[in-house]
Amino acid sequence: MRVLITGANGLLGQKLVSLLSGMHEITTIATGRGPNRNPAGSYSYLSADLTHPEEVNQLIRDSRPDVLIHCGAMTQVDECELHPDQCWQANVSGTEYLLAAAKTVNAYFLYVSTDFVFDGENGPYGENDLPNPISHYGRSKLEAESLVLNSGLKASIVRTVLVYGVAHDPSRSNIVLWVKSSLEQHKPIQVVNDQWRTPTLAEDLAFGCWLVAKNRHQGIFHLSGEEMVSPYSLAIKVADCFQLDRSLISAVDVSTFTQPGKRPPRTGFIIEKAKGIGFHPKSIAEGLAIVESQLS
């Protein structure tokens, strides 16, 4: 089976490349914008800008995927709010170009989406709950979901929440690594205590995506951790795991920060459907222990 992973330089993309390239029955093709930032391994890497349809068409001709896992996206909420056209081009147009090209090889299409398609008034959410995004980022991801579900391809949507983990040569950090780094430098940090999420270990998400993709499941799946926590309480868990000074962490409410993009107050996912196909995420304590072992 030939599997193409977009956004392969990101955290989830790297975990998928690592997972699938270790399977002898899979030919793994990774793609991202610019040079490869993954460790060496038994996969091929093709550089492509998904906002250029001619590059997308060439990518599909060269990779000929049976399965396409689309992780590539513009995900910085504030950047999406400040640059809506760029966000739409990356998240909606790029998905549209990929879908059109995937049709030429009849590839199965898995699209990675977000809890930010919800307004956060009634979390945690199941797959049948009605989306109502409150940011441009959320609206762009919901529009892309619609394109995927109406594409005529065999396809699925995998939504996830607050992904954390360790990447090789990362372009961006995540909440766990940011808290750890700040506390190691003895920097006081303010972390919101009036938002709620179900944080997701990147390895769990990669495995869950593969469970959906390898069996060609169709429809929407919610993949996340099970523990509902505030970012502040997650930060405290990080401090304790790495034996750092939790007194440097201050709990604040969201009004403390001026952010262009609105965040849903309470999301988190109900993952019973995913459990039914074999998805069983690790606890936050187990996830942090994995991060600790990888960093050491």
Rosetta blueprint (number, residue, H / E / L):
1 M L
2 R E
3 V E
4 L E
5 I E
6 T E
7 G L
8 A L
9 N L
10 G L
11 L H
12 L H
13 G H
14 Q H
15 K H
16 L H
17 V H
18 S H
19 L H
20 L H
21 S H
22 G L
23 M L
24 H L
25 E L
26 I L
27 T E
28 T E
29 I E
30 A E
31 T E
32 G E
33 R L
34 G L
35 P L
36 N L
37 R L
38 N L
39 P L
40 A L
41 G L
42 S L
43 Y L
44 S E
45 Y E
46 L E
47 S E
48 A L
49 D L
50 L L
51 T L
52 H L
53 P H
54 E H
55 E H
56 V H
57 N H
58 Q H
59 L H
60 I H
61 R H
62 D H
63 S H
64 R L
65 P L
66 D L
67 V E
68 L E
69 I E
70 H E
71 C L
72 G L
73 A L
74 M L
75 T L
76 Q L
77 V H
78 D H
79 E H
80 C H
81 E H
82 L H
83 H L
84 P H
85 D H
86 Q H
87 C H
88 W H
89 Q H
90 A H
91 N H
92 V H
93 S H
94 G H
95 T H
96 E H
97 Y H
98 L H
99 L H
100 A H
101 A H
102 A H
103 K H
104 T L
105 V L
106 N L
107 A L
108 Y E
109 F E
110 L E
111 Y E
112 V E
113 S E
114 T E
115 D H
116 F H
117 V H
118 F L
119 D L
120 G L
121 E L
122 N L
123 G L
124 P L
125 Y E
126 G L
127 E L
128 N L
129 D L
130 L L
131 P L
132 N L
133 P L
134 I L
135 S L
136 H H
137 Y H
138 G H
139 R H
140 S H
141 K H
142 L H
143 E H
144 A H
145 E H
146 S H
147 L H
148 V H
149 L H
150 N L
151 S L
152 G L
153 L L
154 K L
155 A E
156 S E
157 I E
158 V E
159 R E
160 T E
161 V L
162 L L
163 V E
164 Y E
165 G L
166 V L
167 A L
168 H L
169 D L
170 P L
171 S L
172 R L
173 S L
174 N L
175 I H
176 V H
177 L H
178 W H
179 V H
180 K H
181 S H
182 S H
183 L H
184 E H
185 Q L
186 H L
187 K L
188 P L
189 I E
190 Q E
191 V E
192 V E
193 N L
194 D L
195 Q L
196 W E
197 R E
198 T L
199 P L
200 T E
201 L E
202 A H
203 E H
204 D H
205 L H
206 A H
207 F H
208 G H
209 C H
210 W H
211 L H
212 V H
213 A H
214 K H
215 N L
216 R L
217 H L
218 Q L
219 G E
220 I E
221 F E
222 H E
223 L L
224 S L
225 G L
226 E L
227 E L
228 M L
229 V E
230 S L
231 P H
232 Y H
233 S H
234 L H
235 A H
236 I H
237 K H
238 V H
239 A H
240 D H
241 C H
242 F L
243 Q L
244 L L
245 D L
246 R H
247 S H
248 L H
249 I E
250 S E
251 A E
252 V E
253 D L
254 V H
255 S H
256 T H
257 F L
258 T L
259 Q L
260 P L
261 G L
262 K L
263 R L
264 P L
265 P L
266 R E
267 T L
268 G L
269 F E
270 I L
271 I L
272 E H
273 K H
274 A H
275 K H
276 G L
277 I L
278 G L
279 F L
280 H L
281 P L
282 K L
283 S L
284 I H
285 A H
286 E H
287 G H
288 L H
289 A H
290 I H
291 V H
292 E H
293 S H
294 Q H
295 L H
296 S L
